[in-house]
Amino acid sequence: MPTYEYRCPEGHEFEVFQKMSDDPRATCPECGAQAERMLSAGAGFLFKGEGFYITDYRSESYKKAAKAEKEKASSSPDGKADAPKPEKKEPPSKGTSSNTGTKGD
């Protein structure tokens, strides 16, 4: 059950712990006047446990592949997975031509 904030016409503010289905009316505990419910921001949400992160909804195949990759990384001597090395491409040397013929042939 939520806690609601009330204010009476005299300016007294107080909180009432009541059901959401109850009428939004309360009597001031200090002066006995009828109080009105105030709008409040309410409490913030705390997301704890499983089910709140995108990684909690991964497919089984993804989880198995990630586990295998993690095990492979932990079994290598330096603790890192063997990453594929990029291919080295040598730039074409200057002054060479693909034409081997002579001028004026």
N, C-alpha and C positions, 0 to 999 in steps of 0.2 A: 504494500500500500504506500502511496506517495505522501509526502509531507507538503502541505499547502501553506502559503503565507497569506495572512489576513491583516486588514487595517480597519479599525473602527472610526467613526466620525470624529472622535476625540483625538485621534492621532496615535493611539496605541497600536503597536505592531506585535503580532504573535504568529506562531505556527501551529497547525493542526494536522495530525496524522489521521487521514481518513481515506475511505475507498473512493475510487474514481467515479463510481456510480452514485455516490452521495450528493445531495444538493450542495451547491457552492455557497453555503451559509454557515456562519458560526457566530457565537456570542462572545463578546470580549470578556476575558477573565478578570479584567481590572474594573471596568465600569458597567458591564452587563449590556452594552449597546450591541445592536446587530452590526456585524462587520462584513466587509466585502472582500472577496478573494482578489489578491493582487497577481499580476502576471510576473512570472519569474523565469530566469534562464534555465533553471533545473540543474540537475547533476550531469557531469560529463560521463561519457561511456568509457569503460575500461575493457579493452579486448584482450583477454588472457586465454591461453590454451591453444589447442589446435583448431584449425578451420578459419583463421583470420588472415592468412597470408597466401599469396598466389602459389607458393611452393607446396602448400598443403593439399592442393588439388591436382598435382602432377599425375600423369598416367603411370601405370605400373612399368611400362617399357622404358619410360624416361628415368624412373627411379632406379631400375636395374642397370641401365647404362651409366648413370651417374655414380652408382655404387662401384661398378667395375672400374671406372676411370679413377675413382678415389683410391681403390685398392692398388691399382697399377702405379699410381703416383707414390703411394707410401712404400711400395716394394722397390722402387728405384733407389740407387745409392745416395743421390743428392736430395731426395725427397720431392723431386719434381718429375712430372711425366715427360717422357721423351717427345718433344714437340717436333713436327716435321720441319726440316731446315729448308729455307727458301732456296729456290734454284738460282745459281749465279748466272747472269746473262752478261756476256762481255759486250761492251759497246763496239760498234764497227770502227775499225781503225781509219784514221783520216788519210786521204790521198789514195786510197785503193778504189778501184772501180770494178764493177761486175762485168764490164765489157773487156774482153781480152783481145779483141781484134785490133787491127791497125787502122790508122786513119786513111781514108780513101779507098778502102777495099770495095 
